[in-house]
Amino acid sequence: MQNVLIVLLSLSAAALFFRTQALPRAAGSSAGFLSGASAAQETDVPSALTGIAAPVRLAVIGAYGRYGSVRLTTADEAFAQPGSLLRMALGSAGGAEGCSEEDFRSALSGTSLYYDFTSVLPLSVLGGFVGAETSAAVSARRLLLAEDGGNAVLYLSDGTQYRRCSTAVSSAELEAAVSAYQLGNAAFAYELNTQTALDRYSLLLTGELPDFPVLSASPVSGADAQSAQLTALGFNPHTNSRYTDGGTEVVMDGERTVRLEPDGEVIYRDGSSEPAVHIVAGGQNPTAPEAVLGAWQLLCAAADGRTGDAALYLRSATADGDSWTLTFDYQSDGTPILRGNGGVAAQVTLRGTGVTSLSLWARSYTAGKDASLLLPLTQALAVAEAEGGADLKICYTDSGADAVSAGWVAE
């Protein structure tokens, strides 16, 4: 009986070992990484996109001045009213017609709401940030909801082209929203200096700036963090198929590799013809909102809630045939955190719904009690004069130090 028991235990151990080593392929099967966890995405992508807190610079324009906010996200309570009007405008927008920059500039002088999403993105994605569904195949960065007779008109700008479309938002609704703000603390660059070399529509606060806290920063590392990262990418965190390369831990599964760098960066590559990790989409080729949502959810799973007082937001979304390349950066309280080497915090490449590559600079940020020391606006304008066409804004720049301060950036 003792010998029989030993044989049974040995067979059980062998079977368990085989299943453990086979786990990575099971987790990355054709069912897809997000097929179970995010089934709601298939039916209501715009609503799901509201979970991404996107930085937005807001200007409220009335007859007696302008109110401006440069540290706001689409998820903030302070954005609820202007966000609701933008959702109504995008949801009811008619066909977009071309217009001139002069038309756009003229609309800025009347009762209006101005939204700057800091980078050019598909309009369907911008709509998703506020819960609106739109099929318009255009991209924009700056949106302007302006009074024009009985109803408001929505202007769209990507920096080179300008469009306008009718909406169902009434002028009375727009005027009521504008009247809720105390005007007079903001201006655009073209108003402060007609000779400025900056982007004309840089939104600048002419009054006292809010405090931007110094952030403590640290790489996200350790066994628990790596386990979450590997699991998110369909790997068995306990696999023995790994080796160390000059301080970098390399984990393998067939033609798939994950490199876990000492500074917290995670680099994933899938060289197979059939990617193992998939996002959920309604078809073989995801729409822009589906690609954005799937990539963001995958990155959030890899980050495992360890980003502290910061969150990932979409920086760019570029389509090339059946492929998507999506980049992300961190933001803290609506203020972007730029990577000091000029790169981005995260990037995901899709072929169809399959993930062919991913990188994530896993960082954690905590807001401290000390405030960042910022140059006065007049000095910042003088320093930025050499940057032709650049957008002057306040951002954090993280070069890998353990403390990150906010400062003026001409980008």
C-alpha positions in Angstrom: 0.0 0.0 0.0 2.9 2.4 0.8 4.4 1.8 -2.7 1.0 2.3 -4.4 0.6 5.6 -2.5 4.0 6.8 -3.5 3.3 6.0 -7.2 -0.1 7.8 -7.1 1.5 10.9 -5.5 4.3 10.9 -8.1 1.8 10.7 -10.9 -0.3 13.5 -9.3 2.8 15.7 -9.0 3.8 15.1 -12.6 0.3 16.0 -13.8 0.3 19.2 -11.8 3.7 20.2 -13.1 2.6 19.6 -16.7 -0.5 21.8 -16.2 1.5 24.6 -14.5 4.0 24.7 -17.4 1.2 24.7 -20.0 -0.7 27.5 -18.3 0.8 30.4 -20.4 -0.7 29.0 -23.6 -4.1 28.4 -22.0 -4.2 32.0 -20.7 -3.3 33.3 -24.2 -5.7 31.1 -26.1 -8.0 32.3 -28.9 -10.7 33.2 -26.4 -8.7 36.3 -25.7 -7.2 38.0 -22.7 -10.2 40.3 -22.1 -13.0 38.2 -23.5 -14.4 37.3 -20.1 -13.4 40.3 -18.0 -14.7 43.0 -20.3 -17.7 41.6 -22.2 -19.5 44.9 -21.6 -17.1 46.5 -24.0 -18.8 44.8 -26.9 -22.1 46.5 -26.3 -21.3 50.0 -24.8 -17.8 51.1 -25.7 -18.4 54.8 -25.3 -19.7 54.4 -21.7 -16.7 52.2 -20.9 -14.3 54.9 -22.3 -15.5 57.3 -19.6 -13.3 55.3 -17.2 -10.2 56.9 -18.9 -9.5 60.2 -17.1 -8.3 62.3 -20.0 -6.6 65.6 -19.3 -8.5 68.5 -20.8 -7.9 72.2 -20.7 -11.1 74.2 -20.4 -11.8 77.8 -21.3 -15.2 79.4 -20.6 -15.7 82.5 -22.7 -18.3 85.1 -21.9 -19.0 88.8 -22.7 -16.7 90.0 -19.9 -13.8 87.7 -19.9 -12.5 84.2 -19.9 -12.2 81.5 -17.2 -9.6 78.9 -17.6 -8.6 75.6 -16.0 -5.3 73.8 -17.0 -5.5 70.9 -14.5 -8.7 69.1 -15.2 -9.7 65.6 -16.4 -12.9 64.3 -18.0 -13.6 62.3 -14.9 -13.5 65.3 -12.5 -16.7 66.6 -10.9 -15.7 70.1 -12.0 -16.0 68.9 -15.6 -19.5 67.4 -15.2 -21.4 70.4 -16.6 -19.2 71.3 -19.6 -18.7 67.6 -20.2 -22.5 67.1 -20.3 -22.9 69.8 -22.9 -20.1 68.4 -25.0 -21.7 64.9 -24.8 -25.0 66.4 -26.0 -23.3 68.3 -28.8 -21.3 65.3 -30.1 -24.3 63.0 -29.8 -26.5 65.4 -31.9 -23.9 66.8 -34.2 -24.8 67.1 -37.9 -22.4 66.6 -40.8 -19.1 68.4 -40.4 -18.4 71.2 -42.9 -15.1 72.8 -43.6 -14.6 76.4 -42.3 -11.7 78.8 -41.9 -9.5 79.5 -38.9 -10.9 83.0 -38.9 -14.4 81.4 -38.3 -12.9 79.5 -35.4 -11.2 82.5 -34.0 -14.3 84.6 -34.4 -16.4 82.1 -32.5 -13.9 82.3 -29.6 -14.9 86.0 -29.1 -18.5 85.1 -28.3 -20.2 83.0 -25.6 -18.6 79.6 -25.9 -16.9 76.6 -24.2 -13.4 75.6 -25.4 -12.0 72.1 -24.8 -8.3 71.2 -25.5 -7.6 67.5 -25.2 -3.8 68.2 -25.6 -3.3 65.9 -28.6 -5.0 65.0 -31.9 -7.3 62.0 -31.4 -10.1 60.3 -33.4 -13.4 62.1 -32.7 -15.0 58.8 -31.8 -12.5 58.4 -29.0 -13.0 62.0 -27.7 -16.7 61.4 -27.7 -16.2 58.2 -25.7 -14.4 60.1 -23.0 -17.6 62.0 -22.3 -20.0 59.1 -23.1 -21.1 60.2 -26.5 -21.2 57.9 -29.6 -20.2 59.5 -32.9 -19.2 57.8 -36.2 -17.6 60.9 -37.7 -14.3 59.7 -39.4 -12.3 62.8 -38.4 -9.7 63.6 -35.8 -9.5 66.7 -33.6 -7.7 68.1 -30.6 -9.6 71.4 -29.9 -13.3 71.5 -29.7 -15.3 74.7 -29.4 -19.1 74.9 -28.6 -20.1 78.4 -29.6 -23.4 80.4 -29.6 -24.8 80.9 -33.1 -28.4 82.1 -33.1 -30.9 79.7 -31.5 -28.6 76.7 -31.2 -24.9 76.2 -30.5 -22.4 75.2 -33.2 -19.6 72.7 -32.6 -16.2 73.6 -34.1 -13.4 71.0 -34.5 -9.7 71.6 -35.1 -6.7 69.3 -35.5 -4.4 72.3 -35.8 -4.4 72.4 -39.6 -8.0 71.8 -40.6 -11.2 73.5 -39.2 -14.7 72.1 -39.3 -18.1 73.1 -37.9 -21.4 71.2 -37.4 -24.8 72.0 -36.0 -25.9 70.6 -32.7 -29.1 70.3 -30.6 -27.6 72.3 -27.7 -29.6 75.5 -27.3 -28.0 78.9 -26.9 -29.8 79.2 -23.6 -28.2 76.0 -22.2 -24.8 77.2 -23.3 -25.3 80.7 -21.7 -26.5 79.1 -18.5 -23.3 77.0 -18.3 -21.1 80.0 -19.0 -22.8 82.1 -16.4 -21.9 79.6 -13.7 -18.2 80.7 -13.9 -16.3 83.7 -12.6 -14.6 85.1 -15.7 -11.3 86.9 -16.1 -8.3 84.6 -15.2 -7.3 83.2 -18.7 -6.2 84.2 -22.1 -4.9 82.7 -25.3 -1.3 83.2 -26.5 -2.4 85.3 -29.5 -4.1 87.8 -27.1 -1.1 88.3 -24.9 1.5 89.0 -27.6 0.6 89.3 -31.3 4.2 88.6 -32.2 4.5 85.4 -30.1 6.0 82.3 -31.8 3.9 80.0 -29.6 0.9 78.1 -30.7 -1.8 80.8 -30.9 -4.3 78.7 -28.9 -2.1 77.9 -25.9 -4.4 78.5 -22.9 -2.6 80.5 -20.3 -3.7 81.6 -16.8 -3.1 85.3 -16.3 -4.0 85.2 -12.6 -2.5 83.3 -9.7 -1.5 79.8 -10.7 -2.8 76.8 -8.6 -0.2 74.8 -6.6 1.3 71.8 -8.4 2.7 69.5 -5.7 6.1 67.8 -6.0 5.6 64.1 -6.7 7.7 61.3 -5.3 8.3 58.7 -7.9 9.6 55.1 -7.8 9.7 52.1 -10.1 7.1 49.4 -9.6 9.1 46.2 -9.1 9.2 43.2 -6.9 7.8 39.7 -7.1 4.1 40.7 -6.7 4.3 43.4 -9.4 6.1 41.1 -11.8 3.5 38.4 -11.1 0.7 40.7 -12.1 2.6 41.9 -15.2 3.2 38.3 -16.4 -0.3 37.2 -15.6 -1.8 40.2 -17.6 0.3 39.1 -20.6 -0.8 35.5 -20.4 2.3 34.1 -18.8 2.6 31.7 -15.9 4.4 33.8 -13.2 6.0 30.7 -11.8 7.4 29.4 -15.1 11.0 28.2 -15.1 11.5 29.4 -18.8 13.5 32.5 -17.8 17.0 33.8 -17.5 18.8 36.9 -16.5 20.5 39.2 -19.0 22.6 41.9 -17.3 20.1 42.7 -14.6 17.1 42.2 -17.0 14.9 39.2 -16.3 13.7 37.6 -19.6 10.7 35.2 -19.6 9.9 33.1 -22.6 7.0 31.2 -24.1 7.6 30.0 -27.6 8.0 33.1 -29.8 6.8 35.3 -27.0 9.1 37.1 -24.6 8.8 39.5 -21.7 11.7 41.6 -20.5 11.5 42.9 -17.0 14.0 45.8 -16.8 15.6 47.0 -13.5 13.9 50.4 -13.8 10.4 48.9 -13.9 9.9 48.9 -17.6 8.1 45.8 -19.1 8.7 45.0 -22.7 6.5 42.3 -24.4 7.0 40.9 -27.9 5.0 38.3 -29.8 6.7 37.2 -33.0 4.2 34.4 -33.8 1.8 34.6 -36.8 -1.1 34.2 -34.5 -0.8 36.5 -31.4 -1.7 34.8 -28.1 -3.2 37.8 -26.3 -6.3 39.5 -27.7 -8.5 42.4 -26.9 -12.3 42.2 -27.3 -13.8 43.8 -30.4 -17.0 43.4 -32.4 -15.1 42.2 -35.5 -11.7 41.1 -36.7 -10.5 44.7 -36.9 -11.3 46.9 -33.9 -12.7 50.4 -34.2 -10.7 53.2 -32.7 -12.7 53.2 -29.4 -12.3 49.4 -29.1 -8.6 49.6 -29.8 -8.1 52.3 -27.2 -10.3 50.6 -24.5 -8.7 47.2 -25.0 -5.1 48.5 -24.9 -5.9 50.7 -21.8 -7.5 47.8 -20.0 -4.5 45.5 -20.7 -2.1 48.2 -19.4 -4.2 48.7 -16.3 -4.1 44.9 -15.6 -0.3 45.0 -16.0 0.0 48.1 -13.7 -2.3 46.3 -11.2 -3.4 49.5 -9.5 0.2 50.4 -8.4 0.5 53.8 -10.1 -0.3 55.8 -6.9 -1.7 59.3 -7.4 -1.3 59.0 -11.2 -3.2 57.2 -14.0 -2.5 56.3 -17.6 -4.2 58.4 -20.3 -4.2 58.2 -24.1 -1.6 60.2 -25.9 -2.0 59.0 -29.5 -4.0 56.5 -31.6 -2.7 55.7 -35.1 -4.1 53.2 -37.6 -2.2 51.6 -40.4 -4.3 49.1 -42.3 -5.4 46.4 -39.9 -2.9 47.6 -37.2 -3.2 50.1 -34.4 -0.4 51.8 -32.4 -1.5 53.4 -29.2 0.6 55.4 -26.8 -0.1 56.5 -23.2 1.5 58.7 -20.6 0.7 59.3 -16.9 -1.2 62.2 -15.5 -1.6 63.3 -12.0 -4.6 65.5 -11.1 -5.0 66.4 -14.8 -1.3 67.4 -15.2 0.6 65.3 -17.8 3.8 63.5 -16.7 6.2 63.4 -19.6 9.1 61.0 -19.8 12.4 62.7 -19.7 14.0 60.8 -22.6 11.3 61.9 -25.0 9.5 58.6 -25.1 6.1 57.6 -23.7 5.1 55.7 -20.6 3.4 52.9 -22.5 2.8 51.7 -26.0 0.6 48.9 -27.4 0.6 47.6 -31.0 -2.3 45.6 -32.3 -2.6 43.5 -35.5 -6.4 43.0 -35.7 -7.3 42.2 -32.2 -4.0 40.5 -31.4 -1.4 42.2 -29.3 2.0 42.0 -31.1 4.0 44.3 -28.7 3.6 46.2 -25.5 5.8 48.4 -23.3 5.0 49.8 -19.9 7.3 52.0 -17.8 5.8 50.9 -14.5 6.0 53.9 -12.1 4.3 55.0 -9.0 3.7 58.6 -8.0 2.7 60.2 -4.7 1.7 63.8 -4.3 3.7 65.5 -1.5 3.1 68.6 0.6 5.7 70.8 -1.2 4.7 72.9 -4.2 6.6 73.0 -7.4 8.4 76.3 -8.1 7.2 77.8 -11.4 8.5 80.7 -13.3 6.0 83.6 -13.6 4.0 83.6 -16.9 5.9 86.6 -18.4 9.3 84.9 -17.9 7.9 81.6 -19.2 6.7 83.4 -22.4 10.1 85.0 -22.9 11.9 81.7 -22.5 9.5 79.9 -24.9 9.8 82.5 -27.6 12.4 80.5 -29.4 10.1 77.5 -29.8 8.2 78.3 -32.9 4.6 77.0 -33.0 5.1 75.2 -29.7 2.3 74.8 -27.1 3.2 76.3 -23.8 1.8 74.3 -20.9 2.6 73.1 -17.4 3.7 69.4 -17.1 5.8 67.1 -14.9 9.0 65.7 -16.5 10.2 62.4 -15.1 13.8 61.4 -15.9 13.9 58.6 -13.4 14.6 60.6 -10.2 12.8 60.0 -6.9 11.1 63.4 -7.0 9.4 65.1 -9.9 8.4 68.8 -10.1 6.1 70.6 -12.4 7.4 73.2 -14.8 6.7 75.1 -18.0 7.1 73.0 -21.2 7.0 74.3 -24.8 6.1 71.2 -26.8 
